[in-house]
Amino acid sequence: MINNMTSGSPLTHLLRFAFPVWLGILFQQMYNIADTMIVGRYLGLNQLAGFGATAFFMNLVIGFAVLGPATCIPGIIQGMGYPVVSLVTGMTEVLGRAFACYILAGPFGFTGVCCANALVWIFTALFAIPAYLVCRKQLQKKFNTEMNT
């Protein structure tokens, strides 16, 4: 489905675009609350203080290094006119998540599932970045041939 965001009400387009982002932020906050509760309840106050002191830096590194490429690049690829590659990137994440949880949940339990989340984002970024570079190269070739004719 193609949405033309250049016509119509800008507020409507912005809200339709921002709603999934807000939903993702809500789920991330719920995850952080649950994580904090588990650390505080089962590990103690000192560990909770250490967790709180390092959470910002951990989120900053993960956000820029892993989540940025893994979430932005599929949208960029789709905008370049390669929706199938973007879909495959999303499916890579889903299949990677199932595989990582299957492999890590047995031996490591809940800790393995938490680690699986980070591994899947890294795996998705490792697929998305080369896919973007290939699509960009193909688009540049197409653009250069159109400019020369």
PEMOQUI-V954776 format. One record per backbone hydrogen bond with DSSP energy under -0.5 kcal/mol. NH is the residue of the N-H (numbers start at 1). CO is the residue of the C=O. E is the energy in kcal/mol with one decimal. If there is no record, write none. Layout:
NH|CO|E / NH|CO|E
This chain:
3|1|-0.5 / 4|2|-0.5 / 5|3|-0.9 / 7|4|-0.8 / 13|9|-1.9 / 14|10|-2.7 / 15|11|-2.6 / 16|12|-2.4 / 17|13|-1.9 / 18|14|-2.7 / 19|15|-2.0 / 20|16|-0.5 / 21|17|-0.5 / 22|18|-2.7 / 23|19|-2.5 / 24|20|-2.3 / 25|21|-2.3 / 26|22|-2.3 / 27|23|-2.3 / 28|24|-2.2 / 29|25|-2.4 / 30|26|-2.2 / 31|27|-2.2 / 32|28|-2.4 / 33|29|-2.5 / 34|30|-2.3 / 35|31|-2.6 / 36|32|-2.5 / 37|33|-2.4 / 38|34|-2.3 / 39|35|-2.4 / 40|36|-2.7 / 41|37|-2.5 / 42|38|-2.4 / 43|39|-2.0 / 44|39|-1.0 / 48|44|-1.7 / 49|45|-2.4 / 50|46|-2.1 / 51|47|-2.5 / 52|48|-2.5 / 53|49|-2.1 / 54|50|-1.6 / 55|51|-1.2 / 56|52|-0.6 / 58|54|-2.3 / 59|55|-2.6 / 60|56|-2.3 / 61|57|-2.4 / 62|58|-2.6 / 63|59|-2.6 / 64|60|-2.2 / 65|61|-2.6 / 66|62|-1.8 / 67|62|-2.7 / 68|63|-1.6 / 70|66|-2.2 / 71|67|-2.1 / 72|68|-2.8 / 73|68|-0.5 / 73|69|-1.2 / 75|71|-0.6 / 76|72|-2.1 / 77|73|-3.0 / 78|74|-2.3 / 79|75|-2.2 / 80|76|-1.4 / 81|78|-1.4 / 82|77|-1.8 / 86|82|-1.6 / 87|83|-2.2 / 88|84|-2.5 / 89|85|-2.0 / 90|86|-1.9 / 91|87|-2.4 / 92|88|-2.1 / 93|89|-1.6 / 94|90|-2.0 / 95|91|-2.9 / 96|92|-2.5 / 97|93|-2.5 / 98|94|-2.1 / 99|95|-2.6 / 100|96|-2.9 / 101|97|-2.3 / 102|98|-2.2 / 103|99|-2.4 / 104|100|-2.9 / 105|101|-2.4 / 106|102|-0.6 / 107|103|-0.6 / 108|104|-1.8 / 109|105|-1.8 / 111|108|-0.9 / 112|108|-0.5 / 113|109|-1.6 / 114|110|-2.2 / 115|111|-2.3 / 116|112|-2.0 / 117|113|-1.4 / 118|114|-1.0 / 119|115|-2.2 / 120|116|-2.4 / 121|117|-1.7 / 122|118|-2.0 / 123|119|-2.6 / 124|120|-2.8 / 125|121|-2.3 / 126|122|-2.4 / 127|123|-1.2 / 128|124|-2.9 / 129|125|-2.3 / 130|126|-0.6 / 131|127|-1.6 / 132|128|-2.5 / 133|129|-2.2 / 134|130|-2.3 / 135|131|-2.4 / 136|132|-2.7 / 137|133|-2.1 / 138|134|-2.3 / 139|135|-2.4 / 140|136|-2.4 / 141|137|-2.1 / 142|138|-2.2 / 143|139|-2.5 / 144|140|-2.7 / 145|141|-2.3 / 146|142|-1.8 / 147|143|-2.1 / 148|144|-1.7 / 149|145|-0.9
